[in-house]
């Protein structure tokens, strides 16, 4: 699913000015219901690329390395859930989340602060934990660290107040 930040498409563009009024932006974004947003795991902004980025010879991280990391994470999940009747973090229910998404104090404090500051729902809380669990798996880490929680929170862009005000 994809959307612009406003009707003209330049709400967050660093090089072009948005011509929409704040009420028009809010009305536009309000077309996406909260319950629908809650069911989308990752909300990210994808800015337009500049010429230098488009024409760069730097290919970034090779796809093969990314594929290997994803395959390793999938194997971690298959092994983790072999007794639970599921095969991925996305399928975790409350019981599995309690078992596999335990947080240390700094991580709990960070998640609590985000929940309160951004007014996130219980469903968003669950999505953040599942995404953070996946990020830690991609990094080969057993525990969900605060930096994984922070990254998962960043993927809830449309939940955050900056889009709603």
Order of alpha helices (4+ residues) and beta strands (2+ residues): alpha-alpha-alpha-alpha-alpha-alpha-alpha-alpha-alpha
